[in-house]
């Protein structure tokens, strides 16, 4: 049975009709920037983003409260932040629809003022936060290796702290990773400057060879071990159903796939930015970054923040459409999001990061609250219907009694 990579080679070769003089003349004369692929919507992958929308909204509200002193906040103050949190409904409505996250109480903001409503984290949310700490602790080595890998792929082995803080949610880093995680591994990390002041950086102290293997290289090693046949590292290409490439693009992809794989951890300072080899390396970096991310997807603007550190060209986002068999660029929610095709089956994530346990626990907390609310609404509807039936019966008896008189 053909592997995915063998299948795409077979497909490309079968559909090509090379000229007698030079079968690759189109490929050799066409610059990478001129090779265009029409973007095609993928409903299943778009749905994968939509499924998480409600959870992400709840997480933003929880984060807003947790960042407050004592993890409490007046309800009216939180209401003023609705737009920033992306809430389309009033905060009170949100709390009603998502029970179990917070509890409310009344207190004075100042000694001589009238009591106002405050909200604070519920006991169930506190239990979740303890569980979150446990998952982070159990996966500390994985988190540390992710951070090393991000530094090892960068051209100077150093990244801005502000940028790392900005992407911590995408890669699953805990909020306090700079304070509690980084100091534990002085053999790997050096913090330069003061975080929060705009001129602070995280520097790689020593190179760890074991971390300098990409997902693709590890996959090839595993296949070689299982089959006893040396397998070349390369990308899995999975074209969407009904998707076809123009002839010149098929030629380009066929030859490009035959190039040696360029590890994202290699020094490529000698490569020309417009070369095929640099394109291979750029795709490798994006593949590795998405593989390291929690959901195997990252918003394109966030990736763009690291253009200088990872040597991306100004038109780097075209890579995601040019290599539509490897990536998908979703436009869901008005934001371009790069997704790794091989990590999904339909709208389900099959290549799951161990840190997704945290999301699973949070989802359980939310869904339990939604079940409780649905049950309360059902009881309420039943009570209303019962009251209406009793009123109807009383009206019938009243009318019958009036007729008898």
C-alpha positions as CSV (number, residue, x, y, z in Angstrom):
1,X,0.0,0.0,0.0
2,X,1.4,3.4,-1.0
3,X,2.2,5.9,1.7
4,X,0.7,9.4,1.6
5,X,3.9,10.8,0.2
6,X,4.2,8.0,-2.4
7,X,0.6,8.6,-3.4
8,X,1.1,12.3,-4.2
9,X,4.2,11.5,-6.2
10,X,2.2,8.9,-8.2
11,X,-0.6,11.4,-8.7
12,X,1.8,14.1,-9.9
13,X,3.8,11.9,-12.2
14,X,0.7,10.4,-13.8
15,X,-0.8,13.7,-14.6
16,X,2.4,15.3,-16.1
17,X,3.3,15.3,-19.8
18,X,6.9,16.6,-20.0
19,X,8.2,18.1,-23.2
20,X,10.7,16.1,-25.2
21,X,13.5,18.7,-24.7
22,X,13.3,19.5,-21.1
23,X,10.6,18.1,-18.8
24,X,11.2,20.7,-16.1
25,X,11.5,23.9,-18.2
26,X,8.4,25.5,-16.6
27,X,9.7,24.8,-13.1
28,X,13.2,26.1,-13.8
29,X,12.0,29.4,-15.2
30,X,9.1,30.1,-12.9
31,X,10.0,32.0,-9.7
32,X,8.4,30.8,-6.5
33,X,6.5,34.1,-6.0
34,X,4.7,33.6,-9.4
35,X,3.3,30.2,-8.5
36,X,-0.3,30.8,-7.4
37,X,-2.8,28.4,-5.9
38,X,-6.5,29.3,-5.6
39,X,-7.6,29.3,-1.9
40,X,-10.4,26.8,-1.3
41,X,-12.7,26.8,1.8
42,X,-12.5,23.7,4.0
43,X,-15.7,23.5,6.0
44,X,-14.5,20.8,8.4
45,X,-11.3,22.6,9.4
46,X,-13.3,25.9,9.8
47,X,-15.7,24.0,12.0
48,X,-12.8,22.9,14.2
49,X,-12.2,26.5,15.0
50,X,-15.9,27.3,15.5
51,X,-16.2,24.4,18.0
52,X,-13.7,26.0,20.4
53,X,-15.2,29.5,20.1
54,X,-17.4,29.3,23.2
55,X,-14.6,27.8,25.4
56,X,-12.2,30.5,24.4
57,X,-14.7,33.2,25.3
58,X,-15.3,31.7,28.7
59,X,-11.5,31.4,29.2
60,X,-11.1,35.1,28.5
61,X,-13.6,36.1,31.1
62,X,-12.1,33.8,33.7
63,X,-8.6,35.2,33.0
64,X,-10.0,38.7,33.4
65,X,-11.2,37.9,36.9
66,X,-8.1,35.8,37.9
67,X,-5.9,38.8,37.1
68,X,-7.7,40.9,39.7
69,X,-6.3,41.3,43.2
70,X,-7.9,38.6,45.4
71,X,-9.5,37.2,42.2
72,X,-12.7,39.3,42.8
73,X,-14.1,42.2,40.9
74,X,-17.3,44.4,41.0
75,X,-19.7,43.3,38.4
76,X,-20.1,46.8,37.0
77,X,-16.3,47.0,36.5
78,X,-16.3,43.8,34.5
79,X,-19.2,45.1,32.5
80,X,-17.1,48.0,31.3
81,X,-14.6,45.5,29.8
82,X,-17.2,43.7,27.7
83,X,-15.8,45.0,24.4
84,X,-12.3,44.1,25.2
85,X,-13.3,40.6,26.2
86,X,-15.4,40.2,23.0
87,X,-18.6,39.7,24.9
88,X,-21.7,40.2,22.8
89,X,-24.1,40.0,25.8
90,X,-24.2,41.7,29.2
91,X,-21.9,40.2,31.8
92,X,-24.9,39.2,33.9
93,X,-26.4,37.3,31.0
94,X,-23.1,35.6,30.4
95,X,-22.9,34.5,34.0
96,X,-26.5,33.2,33.8
97,X,-25.7,31.2,30.7
98,X,-22.4,29.8,32.2
99,X,-23.1,28.8,35.8
100,X,-20.4,27.2,37.9
101,X,-17.6,29.6,37.0
102,X,-18.3,32.4,39.6
103,X,-20.3,33.2,42.6
104,X,-21.6,36.6,43.6
105,X,-21.8,38.5,46.8
106,X,-22.3,42.1,48.0
107,X,-19.7,44.4,49.5
108,X,-18.6,48.0,49.6
109,X,-15.9,49.3,47.3
110,X,-15.2,52.1,49.7
111,X,-16.1,52.3,53.4
112,X,-18.8,54.9,53.0
113,X,-20.3,53.7,49.8
114,X,-23.4,51.5,49.3
115,X,-22.7,47.7,48.8
116,X,-22.4,46.6,45.2
117,X,-22.4,43.2,43.6
118,X,-19.0,41.5,43.3
119,X,-18.1,38.2,41.6
120,X,-15.4,35.7,42.6
121,X,-14.2,32.3,41.4
122,X,-16.4,29.5,42.4
123,X,-15.2,26.4,44.4
124,X,-15.5,24.3,41.2
125,X,-13.3,26.8,39.4
126,X,-10.8,26.7,42.2
127,X,-10.7,22.9,41.9
128,X,-10.1,23.3,38.2
129,X,-7.2,25.7,38.8
130,X,-5.6,23.2,41.1
131,X,-6.0,20.5,38.4
132,X,-4.4,22.9,35.9
133,X,-1.3,23.3,38.2
134,X,-1.1,19.5,38.4
135,X,-1.1,19.1,34.6
136,X,1.5,21.8,34.2
137,X,3.7,20.2,36.8
138,X,3.4,16.7,35.2
139,X,4.3,18.1,31.8
140,X,7.0,20.6,32.9
141,X,9.8,18.8,30.8
142,X,7.6,19.0,27.7
143,X,6.9,22.7,28.2
144,X,10.7,23.3,28.8
145,X,11.6,21.4,25.6
146,X,9.0,23.4,23.6
147,X,10.6,26.7,24.8
148,X,14.0,25.4,23.9
149,X,12.8,24.4,20.4
150,X,11.4,27.8,19.8
151,X,14.8,29.4,20.7
152,X,16.7,26.8,18.7
153,X,14.8,27.5,15.5
154,X,15.5,31.3,15.8
155,X,18.5,32.7,13.9
156,X,20.2,34.1,17.0
157,X,18.9,31.6,19.5
158,X,17.1,34.4,21.3
159,X,13.5,35.7,21.4
160,X,11.8,38.7,22.8
161,X,10.1,38.0,26.1
162,X,7.1,40.2,25.1
163,X,6.6,38.0,22.0
164,X,6.9,34.8,24.0
165,X,4.3,36.1,26.5
166,X,2.0,37.0,23.5
167,X,2.1,33.4,22.2
168,X,2.0,31.5,25.5
169,X,-1.7,30.5,25.0
170,X,-1.0,29.1,21.5
171,X,1.9,26.9,22.9
172,X,0.4,26.1,26.3
173,X,2.9,27.9,28.4
174,X,1.7,28.7,32.0
175,X,1.1,32.3,32.9
176,X,4.1,32.3,35.2
177,X,6.6,30.4,33.0
178,X,9.1,33.3,33.1
179,X,9.1,33.4,36.9
180,X,8.7,29.8,37.9
181,X,9.8,27.7,34.9
182,X,12.8,29.5,33.3
183,X,14.8,29.9,36.6
184,X,14.6,26.1,37.1
185,X,16.7,25.5,34.0
186,X,19.7,27.8,34.0
187,X,21.5,25.2,31.8
188,X,19.2,26.1,29.0
189,X,17.8,29.6,29.5
190,X,19.2,33.1,30.3
191,X,16.8,36.0,30.9
192,X,18.2,39.3,29.7
193,X,16.6,42.5,30.8
194,X,13.4,43.0,32.8
195,X,10.1,41.5,31.5
196,X,7.5,44.1,30.8
197,X,9.9,46.9,30.0
198,X,10.0,46.1,26.3
199,X,13.7,45.3,26.1
200,X,13.9,41.9,27.6
201,X,14.9,38.7,25.9
202,X,15.1,34.9,26.6
203,X,18.4,33.5,25.4
204,X,19.4,29.8,24.8
205,X,22.4,29.0,26.9
206,X,23.2,25.5,25.6
207,X,22.2,23.4,22.6
208,X,20.4,20.2,23.3
209,X,20.8,17.8,20.4
210,X,17.8,15.7,21.4
211,X,15.5,18.7,21.0
212,X,16.9,19.5,17.6
213,X,14.9,16.9,15.9
214,X,11.7,18.0,14.2
215,X,8.4,16.1,14.2
216,X,9.1,15.0,10.6
217,X,12.6,13.7,11.4
218,X,11.3,11.7,14.3
219,X,8.5,10.3,12.2
220,X,11.0,9.2,9.5
221,X,13.2,7.6,12.2
222,X,10.2,5.7,13.6
223,X,9.1,4.5,10.2
224,X,12.7,3.3,9.5
225,X,12.8,1.5,12.8
226,X,9.5,-0.3,12.2
227,X,10.1,-1.2,8.5
228,X,13.9,-1.7,8.6
229,X,14.0,0.5,5.5
230,X,15.6,3.9,5.6
231,X,12.8,6.5,5.1
232,X,13.6,10.0,3.9
233,X,12.2,12.8,6.1
234,X,9.5,14.6,4.1
235,X,6.1,16.2,4.4
236,X,2.8,14.4,4.3
237,X,0.7,15.9,1.5
238,X,-3.0,15.5,1.7
239,X,-4.9,17.5,-0.9
240,X,-8.5,18.4,0.0
241,X,-11.4,16.5,-1.7
242,X,-12.1,18.0,-5.1
243,X,-8.9,20.1,-5.1
244,X,-6.7,20.1,-8.2
245,X,-3.4,21.8,-9.0
246,X,-2.6,23.4,-12.4
247,X,0.0,21.7,-14.4
248,X,2.8,24.1,-13.7
249,X,2.1,23.9,-10.0
250,X,2.0,20.1,-10.1
251,X,5.5,20.2,-11.7
252,X,6.8,22.6,-9.1
253,X,5.4,20.5,-6.1
254,X,6.8,17.3,-7.6
255,X,10.3,18.6,-7.9
256,X,10.1,20.5,-4.6
257,X,9.1,17.4,-2.7
258,X,12.1,15.6,-4.2
259,X,14.5,18.2,-2.6
260,X,16.2,17.1,0.6
261,X,14.4,18.0,3.7
262,X,15.9,21.1,5.5
263,X,15.5,20.8,9.3
264,X,14.1,23.9,11.0
265,X,17.0,23.6,13.4
266,X,19.7,23.9,10.8
267,X,21.7,27.0,10.2
268,X,20.5,28.4,6.9
269,X,22.2,31.8,6.9
270,X,24.0,30.8,3.7
271,X,20.7,30.1,1.8
272,X,19.2,32.6,-0.7
273,X,15.8,33.8,0.6
274,X,14.2,33.2,-2.8
275,X,15.7,29.7,-3.3
276,X,13.8,26.4,-3.4
277,X,15.8,25.2,-0.4
278,X,14.8,28.2,1.7
279,X,11.2,27.5,0.8
280,X,11.7,23.9,2.0
281,X,13.2,25.2,5.2
282,X,10.4,27.8,5.7
283,X,7.7,25.2,5.3
284,X,9.6,23.0,7.8
285,X,9.6,25.8,10.3
286,X,5.9,26.4,10.0
287,X,5.3,22.7,10.2
288,X,7.3,22.5,13.4
289,X,5.7,25.6,14.9
290,X,2.2,24.3,14.2
291,X,3.1,20.9,15.5
292,X,4.3,22.4,18.8
293,X,1.2,24.5,19.2
294,X,-1.7,23.2,21.3
295,X,-4.3,23.0,18.6
296,X,-1.9,22.5,15.6
297,X,-3.0,26.0,14.4
298,X,-1.8,29.5,15.0
299,X,-3.2,32.9,13.8
300,X,-1.1,34.1,10.9
301,X,-0.6,37.6,12.5
302,X,1.0,35.9,15.5
303,X,3.4,34.0,13.3
304,X,4.2,37.2,11.5
305,X,5.5,38.7,14.7
306,X,8.5,36.3,14.4
307,X,9.3,37.0,10.8
308,X,12.8,38.4,11.6
309,X,13.7,35.7,14.2
310,X,12.7,32.8,11.9
311,X,13.8,34.5,8.6
312,X,10.3,34.6,7.0
313,X,9.9,36.7,3.9
314,X,7.4,39.6,3.8
315,X,5.0,37.4,1.7
316,X,5.3,34.4,4.1
317,X,1.6,33.8,4.3
318,X,1.4,32.7,0.7
319,X,3.2,29.6,1.8
320,X,0.0,28.3,3.4
321,X,-1.9,28.4,0.1
322,X,1.0,27.4,-2.1
323,X,1.3,24.2,0.0
324,X,-2.4,23.5,0.4
325,X,-1.7,19.8,0.8
326,X,0.3,20.5,4.0
327,X,-1.5,23.5,5.5
328,X,-4.9,25.1,5.4
329,X,-5.4,28.9,6.0
330,X,-8.8,29.4,7.6
331,X,-10.5,32.8,7.3
332,X,-13.0,32.0,10.1
333,X,-13.9,34.9,12.3
334,X,-12.2,37.4,10.0
335,X,-8.7,36.2,11.2
336,X,-6.3,34.2,9.0
337,X,-5.3,31.0,10.9
338,X,-2.7,28.6,9.7
339,X,-3.7,24.9,10.3
340,X,-1.7,21.7,10.0
341,X,-3.8,19.3,7.8
342,X,-2.3,16.1,9.0
343,X,-3.2,16.8,12.6
344,X,-7.0,16.7,11.8
345,X,-9.5,14.1,10.7
346,X,-12.5,16.1,9.6
347,X,-13.0,18.7,12.4
348,X,-11.4,16.5,15.1
349,X,-7.9,17.0,16.3
350,X,-6.2,13.6,16.2
351,X,-2.6,14.7,17.1
352,X,-3.3,15.9,20.7
353,X,-0.8,17.8,22.8
354,X,-0.7,16.4,26.4
355,X,-1.4,19.9,27.7
356,X,-4.8,19.8,26.2
357,X,-5.9,17.9,29.3
358,X,-6.3,21.4,30.8
359,X,-8.8,22.4,28.1
360,X,-10.6,19.1,28.5
361,X,-11.0,19.7,32.3
362,X,-12.2,23.3,31.6
363,X,-14.7,21.9,29.0
364,X,-16.0,19.5,31.6
365,X,-16.5,22.3,34.1
366,X,-18.4,24.4,31.5
367,X,-20.5,21.5,30.2
368,X,-21.5,20.5,33.8
369,X,-22.7,24.1,34.3
370,X,-24.6,24.0,31.0
371,X,-26.3,20.7,32.0
372,X,-27.3,22.2,35.3
373,X,-28.8,25.3,33.6
374,X,-30.6,23.2,31.0
375,X,-32.1,21.0,33.8
376,X,-33.2,24.2,35.6
377,X,-34.8,25.6,32.5
378,X,-36.6,22.2,31.9
379,X,-38.0,22.2,35.4
380,X,-39.0,25.8,35.0
381,X,-40.8,25.1,31.7
382,X,-42.5,22.0,33.3
383,X,-43.6,24.1,36.3
384,X,-45.0,26.8,34.0
385,X,-46.8,24.3,31.9
386,X,-48.3,22.6,35.0
387,X,-49.5,26.0,36.3
388,X,-51.1,26.8,33.0
389,X,-52.8,23.4,32.9
390,X,-54.1,23.9,36.4
391,X,-55.4,27.4,35.5
392,X,-57.1,26.0,32.4
393,X,-58.8,23.3,34.5
394,X,-59.9,25.9,37.0
395,X,-61.3,28.0,34.2
396,X,-63.2,25.0,32.8
397,X,-64.6,24.2,36.3
398,X,-65.6,27.8,36.7
399,X,-67.4,27.9,33.4
400,X,-69.2,24.7,34.1
401,X,-70.2,26.0,37.5
402,X,-71.5,29.2,35.9
403,X,-73.5,27.3,33.4
404,X,-75.1,25.1,36.1
405,X,-76.3,28.2,37.9
